[in-house]
Amino acid sequence: MALSSRLAALSEECSTLATERDAAIAQRDAAIQENDKLLMILSQYKRTIFGPRSKTLDIGQLSLFTIRAQAARAAANDDVTGGRLPDGAEGRGKRPARRNRGKLPEHLPRIDVVIDIKSHICPCCGEQLHRIGETVKEAFDVIPMQYRVKRIVRPRYGCRGCRQGILQAPAPAQAIDGGMVTEALLAHVAVMKYGYQLPLYRQEQMFAAQGITLDRQTLAAWMGRVAWWLKPLHALLRHAVMSYPRLFADETPLPVLDPGRGRTKVCQFWAIATDDRPWGGPAPPAVVYVFAEDRKAIRAKQLFGDYHGILQVDGYAAYKGLIKSGGHLVQLAFCFAHARRKFWDVHVATKSPIAAEALQRIAMFYATEDRIRGLPATQRAAVRQSDIRPLIEDFKPWLEARLLEVSKKSGLGKAIRYTLNHWEGLTRFLDDGRIEIDSNTVERSIKPIGLGKKNYLFAGSEGGAETWAILASLINSAKLQDIDPRHYLTDVLERIVSGRTKFNQLHMLLPWNWRAERDSSPAKLAA
């Protein structure tokens, strides 16, 4: 009896110890997960506040953003071969220095400044010197911007015979009724703000430095009037972009001043982009921005509810609602860059070997994508089937196995679950050569809006946000066409205001059509 009761007591004590051990292990695991979570939050805050510690990117990051420089832009970089890393640099993770050596761009005008000797008499024998050559050194120079007054002179004519008839050419139409500003200056102010994110108060200071007094309210009123003229063209741009069967979309919060409340309200900017250059398709590179009062899912339905095609986006739930409401009309393709970014955040914060391996696997997808960029859609799809699909099919069970090893509440668990939950949309690019592996096309197009928010802080009103959307759409689409947005916007304004381009001819002023017309003009061909 004594032995049996002692054994029972020992058994009960062992059971208690096992329970306490399990509780301690669970508590330890929870503490580790919480610590990892806090490390990730701290890492994100540090990157937000201080930025990257070094300008040298990890080679895995570089694989997503390979430099595809055009020959026309590389004329002054004779020490860099095609923007690629030199042999052996991959192991170092360093990029070569980019220095502007060699010949300056040919299209710039040349102005000769001759520095000659004082006397052309030989100091040795007194004979006349003759020129045997010269040394030429080219230096990059600038003429500061010069403001001027454009005088519109309209002579009046009278008749000496009847002494009654007085003739004069009609006054040209103006973008600002009764104003004293040309379309060129309006385009300049618009491009500086919405193309290069220079706030109006800084432009006000720049005008003042030239002895020109212009207040911000006047400049803002000018921009509103310019947007009024260009609103039909913006609508046409939006219709043209959304007529293509494959789009990219993204959204970003936009603070808008809310009078009477003493603070701003959070509205929304949507960016809709298209670009078929990676596979030689018909859609030109373009972006259109649309202002919305909020980020509710109904806004996505209003924008894309009638759209028939492929929409490549991030994991925002409003896009998923399009499938439920639109059925087969919209196909969603998700972005591998977003999935990769979640693993990257975990790796930076915790140095997780699982996150590191996930990054290496995704880098292999991108290595193939870089190799097939620019090929026709059918060839891209064929290479993806042979080279990427086996990697993808191995990646999913690997993720599922790793998910069983980590806490679902940890940052790594969330990254894995995000990838698995979006798997169908993430892998849709395998079967369709028109689809990109990510939505970086629209990510790049929405960056100017983010920089603008940082510089302007907020839009002054909903009308100001609409002006922002209209002008930024046309200016940034022009930049995507590699045309000077100031020349483009000046010409477009002049043609619309003067009536030379009728309403039913507005399609001629879309950036890609405007560029094609310019490139085919006799003046351009002669140059």
C-alpha positions in Angstrom: 0.0 0.0 0.0 2.7 2.4 0.9 4.6 1.6 -2.3 1.5 2.0 -4.5 0.6 5.3 -2.9 4.1 6.5 -3.2 4.1 5.5 -6.9 0.8 7.4 -7.3 2.2 10.4 -5.7 5.3 10.3 -7.9 3.1 9.9 -11.0 1.0 12.9 -10.0 4.1 14.9 -9.3 5.5 13.9 -12.8 2.3 14.9 -14.4 2.4 18.2 -12.6 6.0 18.8 -13.7 5.1 17.9 -17.3 2.2 20.3 -17.2 4.5 23.1 -15.8 7.1 22.2 -18.4 4.6 22.4 -21.3 3.3 25.7 -19.9 6.9 27.1 -19.6 7.7 26.0 -23.2 4.5 27.6 -24.4 5.3 30.8 -22.5 8.9 30.7 -23.9 7.6 30.2 -27.5 5.1 33.1 -27.0 7.9 35.3 -25.7 10.0 34.4 -28.8 7.1 35.2 -31.1 6.4 38.5 -29.4 10.1 39.3 -29.5 10.3 38.6 -33.2 7.2 40.7 -33.8 8.7 43.6 -31.9 12.0 43.3 -33.7 10.1 43.5 -37.0 8.2 46.6 -35.9 11.4 48.2 -34.7 13.2 47.3 -37.9 10.4 48.8 -40.0 10.4 52.0 -37.9 14.1 52.4 -38.2 14.0 51.9 -42.0 11.2 54.4 -42.2 13.0 57.0 -40.1 16.6 56.5 -41.0 16.4 54.8 -44.4 18.8 52.0 -45.4 22.1 52.0 -43.6 24.0 51.7 -46.9 23.4 52.7 -50.5 24.8 49.3 -51.5 21.8 47.0 -52.0 21.8 43.3 -51.4 22.2 41.4 -54.6 18.8 39.8 -53.9 17.2 43.2 -54.0 19.1 44.2 -57.1 17.6 41.2 -59.0 14.2 42.9 -58.8 15.4 46.2 -60.2 17.8 45.4 -62.9 18.9 48.5 -64.8 17.6 48.6 -68.4 19.2 51.7 -69.7 18.6 52.9 -73.2 21.5 53.7 -75.5 20.3 57.3 -75.9 20.5 57.9 -72.1 24.0 56.3 -71.7 25.9 58.6 -74.0 27.8 60.2 -71.2 28.7 57.1 -69.2 31.5 55.4 -71.1 32.8 53.5 -68.0 29.6 51.5 -67.5 28.6 48.7 -69.8 24.9 48.5 -70.1 24.2 49.1 -66.4 25.4 45.6 -65.5 27.7 44.6 -62.7 31.2 43.9 -63.9 32.6 40.4 -63.8 33.1 39.2 -60.2 31.1 42.0 -58.6 28.2 39.7 -57.9 30.1 38.1 -55.0 30.9 41.5 -53.6 27.4 42.8 -53.8 28.7 46.2 -55.1 27.7 48.3 -58.1 30.3 50.0 -60.3 30.7 53.7 -60.0 28.7 55.7 -62.5 30.8 58.7 -63.7 30.0 61.0 -66.5 33.1 60.6 -68.5 33.6 61.1 -72.2 31.5 62.9 -74.7 28.6 65.1 -73.7 25.3 64.6 -75.5 25.4 65.5 -79.2 22.0 67.3 -79.2 23.2 70.1 -76.9 24.2 73.3 -78.7 27.9 74.2 -78.7 29.3 77.7 -77.9 33.0 78.2 -78.6 35.0 80.4 -76.2 38.4 80.9 -77.8 41.3 81.6 -75.5 44.2 82.9 -77.7 47.7 84.0 -77.1 48.3 87.8 -76.9 50.9 88.0 -79.7 51.2 85.9 -82.9 54.9 86.8 -83.3 57.5 84.1 -82.5 59.4 85.1 -79.4 62.6 83.4 -80.8 63.0 84.7 -84.3 60.2 87.3 -84.7 58.5 85.5 -87.6 54.7 85.4 -87.9 53.1 82.3 -86.2 50.7 80.1 -88.1 48.0 77.9 -86.6 48.8 74.2 -86.6 46.0 72.8 -84.4 43.9 73.4 -81.3 43.0 71.8 -78.0 39.3 71.5 -77.3 37.8 70.7 -73.9 34.0 70.5 -73.5 32.4 71.5 -70.3 28.7 71.2 -69.3 27.2 74.7 -69.0 23.8 76.2 -68.2 21.9 79.4 -69.0 19.7 80.3 -66.0 16.0 80.4 -66.6 15.0 83.7 -68.1 11.5 85.0 -67.6 10.2 87.4 -70.2 7.1 89.4 -71.3 5.4 88.2 -74.5 3.8 91.2 -76.2 0.8 90.4 -78.4 0.7 93.2 -81.0 -2.4 93.6 -83.2 -2.1 96.5 -85.7 -5.3 98.4 -86.5 -5.9 99.5 -90.1 -8.1 102.3 -91.4 -9.3 103.2 -94.9 -8.5 106.6 -96.3 -11.1 106.2 -99.0 -14.3 105.7 -97.0 -12.8 106.7 -93.6 -15.1 104.3 -91.9 -13.7 100.8 -92.0 -11.3 99.9 -89.2 -9.9 96.4 -89.3 -7.9 94.5 -86.7 -7.1 90.8 -86.2 -9.2 89.2 -83.3 -7.5 88.8 -80.0 -6.2 85.2 -79.5 -8.0 83.0 -76.9 -6.4 82.8 -73.5 -6.3 80.0 -71.0 -6.9 82.6 -68.2 -9.6 85.0 -69.2 -8.2 88.5 -69.0 -5.0 87.1 -67.5 -1.4 88.1 -68.3 0.1 84.6 -68.5 0.9 82.4 -71.5 0.3 78.7 -71.8 4.0 78.1 -71.6 4.3 79.6 -68.2 1.2 77.7 -67.0 2.7 74.4 -68.3 6.0 75.3 -66.5 4.3 75.8 -63.1 2.2 72.6 -63.6 5.1 70.4 -64.5 7.3 71.8 -61.7 4.6 70.9 -59.2 2.9 67.8 -60.5 5.9 66.4 -62.5 8.8 67.2 -60.2 6.9 67.7 -56.9 8.0 71.4 -56.3 5.3 73.0 -54.1 3.8 76.3 -55.1 5.3 78.1 -52.1 8.8 77.2 -53.3 7.9 78.3 -56.8 6.6 81.5 -55.3 10.1 82.0 -53.7 11.8 81.3 -57.0 9.7 83.9 -58.7 10.5 86.4 -55.9 14.2 85.8 -56.4 13.7 87.1 -60.0 11.9 90.2 -58.8 8.5 88.8 -59.7 5.7 88.9 -57.1 3.2 86.0 -57.5 1.3 84.6 -54.5 0.4 81.0 -54.0 -3.3 81.7 -54.3 -2.8 83.0 -57.8 -0.7 80.1 -58.8 -3.3 77.7 -57.3 -6.0 79.4 -59.3 -4.0 79.1 -62.4 -3.6 75.3 -61.9 -7.3 74.9 -61.3 -8.0 76.7 -64.6 -5.5 74.5 -66.5 -7.1 71.4 -65.1 -10.5 72.7 -66.3 -9.2 72.9 -69.8 -7.6 69.5 -69.6 -10.4 67.6 -67.9 -11.9 66.2 -71.1 -8.4 65.0 -72.1 -7.9 63.3 -68.7 -11.3 61.5 -69.2 -10.2 60.4 -72.6 -6.9 59.2 -71.2 -8.7 57.2 -68.6 -11.0 55.6 -71.2 -8.0 54.8 -73.4 -6.0 53.2 -70.6 -9.0 51.1 -69.4 -9.8 49.9 -72.9 -6.7 47.5 -72.8 -7.2 43.9 -71.6 -4.5 44.1 -69.0 -4.1 46.8 -66.3 -2.1 47.5 -63.2 -3.7 49.3 -60.2 -2.7 50.6 -56.9 -3.9 53.1 -54.3 -2.5 55.5 -51.7 -4.1 57.6 -49.0 -4.3 61.3 -49.7 -4.8 63.9 -46.9 -7.2 66.6 -47.9 -7.9 69.7 -45.9 -11.3 69.6 -44.2 -12.5 73.1 -43.5 -14.2 73.6 -40.1 -12.6 70.6 -38.5 -9.2 72.0 -38.1 -7.6 68.9 -39.6 -7.3 66.8 -42.8 -9.5 64.0 -43.8 -8.0 60.9 -45.5 -9.2 60.4 -49.1 -7.7 58.2 -51.7 -5.7 58.3 -54.9 -6.0 55.4 -57.3 -3.4 54.8 -60.0 -4.3 52.8 -63.1 -1.4 52.0 -65.4 -0.7 50.1 -68.5 2.6 49.1 -70.2 3.0 46.3 -72.8 6.6 46.9 -73.6 7.9 43.9 -71.7 6.3 41.6 -74.3 5.8 44.0 -77.3 2.1 44.4 -76.9 -0.1 47.2 -78.2 -0.7 49.1 -74.9 1.6 52.2 -74.5 3.1 53.1 -71.2 0.7 55.4 -69.5 -0.8 56.1 -66.1 -4.1 57.8 -65.0 -4.8 58.9 -61.5 -8.3 59.1 -60.1 -9.3 60.9 -56.9 -11.8 59.2 -54.5 -13.4 60.5 -51.3 -12.3 57.4 -49.3 -10.9 53.8 -49.6 -14.1 51.9 -49.3 -14.5 48.8 -51.4 -17.4 50.5 -53.3 -14.7 52.8 -55.0 -13.0 49.8 -56.5 -16.4 48.6 -57.9 -17.0 52.1 -59.3 -13.6 52.1 -61.0 -13.4 48.5 -62.3 -16.9 47.1 -62.0 -17.4 47.2 -65.8 -13.8 46.2 -66.7 -13.3 43.1 -68.7 -9.7 41.8 -68.4 -6.7 41.1 -66.2 -6.1 43.4 -63.3 -2.7 43.1 -61.6 -2.8 44.4 -58.0 -1.6 43.9 -54.4 -3.6 42.0 -51.8 -6.1 44.8 -50.9 -9.5 43.3 -50.1 -11.4 45.7 -52.3 -10.0 44.2 -55.4 -11.1 40.7 -54.3 -14.6 42.0 -54.0 -14.5 42.6 -57.8 -14.4 38.8 -58.3 -17.5 38.3 -56.1 -19.5 41.1 -57.8 -18.1 40.9 -61.3 -17.8 37.1 -61.7 -15.8 36.2 -64.7 -15.4 39.8 -66.0 -12.2 40.5 -64.0 -9.2 38.2 -63.4 -6.9 39.2 -60.6 -3.2 38.7 -60.9 -1.3 39.4 -57.7 2.2 40.7 -57.1 5.2 38.6 -56.2 7.1 41.7 -55.2 4.6 42.3 -52.4 4.9 38.6 -51.2 8.7 38.9 -51.4 8.7 42.1 -49.4 7.1 40.4 -46.4 9.8 37.8 -46.3 12.4 40.5 -46.7 11.1 42.4 -43.7 11.3 39.3 -41.6 14.8 38.5 -42.8 16.0 42.1 -42.1 14.5 42.0 -38.6 15.3 38.5 -37.4 17.8 37.0 -39.9 15.5 34.0 -40.2 17.0 31.2 -42.4 13.6 30.3 -43.6 12.9 33.8 -44.8 16.4 33.9 -46.4 15.6 30.6 -48.3 12.3 32.0 -49.5 14.1 35.1 -50.8 16.6 32.9 -52.7 13.8 30.8 -54.2 11.9 33.9 -55.4 15.1 35.4 -56.8 15.3 32.4 -59.1 11.9 33.3 -60.5 13.1 36.8 -61.2 16.4 35.6 -62.8 14.3 33.9 -65.5 12.0 36.9 -65.8 14.9 39.2 -66.5 16.1 36.8 -69.2 12.8 36.7 -71.1 11.9 40.4 -70.8 11.1 41.8 -74.2 10.2 38.5 -75.8 6.8 37.9 -77.4 4.1 36.6 -75.0 4.1 33.1 -76.4 7.8 32.7 -75.9 7.6 34.1 -72.4 4.8 31.7 -71.5 6.8 28.7 -72.9 10.0 29.6 -70.9 8.0 30.1 -67.8 6.4 26.6 -68.2 9.8 25.0 -68.6 11.9 27.0 -66.2 9.7 28.6 -63.5 6.8 26.3 -63.1 8.9 23.4 -61.6 10.3 26.0 -59.1 6.9 27.3 -58.3 5.5 23.8 -57.8 8.3 23.0 -55.4 7.9 26.3 -53.6 4.3 25.7 -52.4 4.8 22.4 -50.5 7.9 23.9 -49.0 5.9 26.8 -47.7 3.2 24.6 -46.4 5.8 22.5 -44.5 7.5 25.6 -43.1 4.1 26.9 -41.9 3.8 23.9 -39.6 7.1 24.7 -38.0 6.5 28.4 -37.1 3.8 30.2 -35.3 1.0 31.5 -37.5 1.0 34.8 -35.5 4.7 35.5 -36.2 5.9 37.7 -39.0 7.2 34.7 -40.8 3.9 32.9 -40.4 2.0 35.9 -41.8 4.4 36.1 -44.8 3.9 32.4 -45.6 0.1 32.6 -45.2 -0.1 35.7 -47.3 1.7 33.9 -50.1 -0.4 30.8 -49.9 -3.7 32.7 -49.6 -2.9 34.6 -52.9 -1.4 31.6 -54.6 -3.7 31.4 -57.6 -3.3 35.1 -58.5 0.5 35.0 -57.8 1.0 32.1 -60.3 -1.4 33.3 -63.0 1.6 34.8 -64.9 2.9 31.3 -65.6 0.2 30.5 -68.2 -0.1 34.0 -69.8 3.0 35.7 -71.3 1.2 39.1 -71.2 1.1 39.1 -67.3 4.1 40.4 -65.3 5.4 38.6 -62.3 4.7 41.7 -60.2 2.9 45.1 -60.2 6.1 47.2 -60.1 4.8 49.0 -63.2 2.2 50.8 -61.2 4.4 50.9 -58.1 6.8 53.1 -60.0 4.0 55.3 -61.3 2.6 56.0 -57.9 5.9 57.0 -56.4 5.5 60.6 -57.7 2.3 60.9 -55.7 4.1 59.7 -52.6 6.8 62.3 -53.1 4.2 64.9 -53.7 2.4 64.1 -50.4 5.7 64.4 -48.6 6.4 67.8 -50.1 2.8 69.3 -50.2 1.6 67.5 -47.0 -2.0 67.6 -48.1 -4.4 68.8 -50.9 -6.1 72.1 -50.1 -9.5 70.9 -51.1 -11.2 68.1 -53.0 -11.1 70.4 -56.0 -7.3 70.7 -55.5 -7.1 66.9 -55.4 -9.0 66.6 -58.7 -6.6 69.1 -60.2 -3.7 67.1 -58.9 -5.1 63.9 -60.5 -5.8 65.5 -63.9 -2.4 67.2 -64.3 -0.3 64.4 -62.8 -1.9 61.9 -65.1 -1.0 63.8 -68.3 2.4 64.9 -67.1 3.6 61.5 -65.9 2.2 59.7 -68.9 4.2 62.2 -71.1 7.3 61.3 -69.0 6.6 57.6 -69.6 6.7 58.4 -73.4 10.2 60.0 -73.0 8.9 63.4 -74.1 9.5 66.7 -72.4 6.3 67.3 -70.3 6.6 71.0 -70.6 6.7 71.0 -74.4 3.9 68.5 -74.4 1.6 70.4 -72.0 2.4 73.8 -73.6 1.4 72.5 -77.1 -1.7 70.7 -75.8 -2.9 73.8 -74.0 -2.3 76.1 -77.0 -4.2 73.7 -79.3 -7.1 73.3 -77.0 -7.5 76.9 -75.9 -7.1 78.2 -79.5 -9.6 75.7 -80.8 -7.1 74.3 -83.4 -7.8 70.8 -82.0 -11.6 70.2 -81.8 -13.3 68.1 -79.2 -13.6 65.1 -81.5 -9.9 65.3 -82.2 -8.7 65.1 -78.6 -7.4 61.6 -79.1 -4.6 63.2 -81.2 -3.3 64.9 -78.0 -2.9 61.7 -76.0 0.8 61.5 -75.1 1.6 58.5 -77.4 -0.3 60.0 -80.3 1.2 63.4 -79.8 4.7 61.8 -79.8 4.0 59.9 -83.0 2.7 63.1 -84.7 5.8 65.0 -83.6 8.2 62.2 -84.7 6.6 62.0 -88.2 6.5 65.8 -88.8 8.7 67.2 -91.6 10.5 69.5 -89.1 11.4 66.6 -87.0 12.5 64.5 -89.9 14.6 67.4 -91.3 16.4 67.7 -87.9 
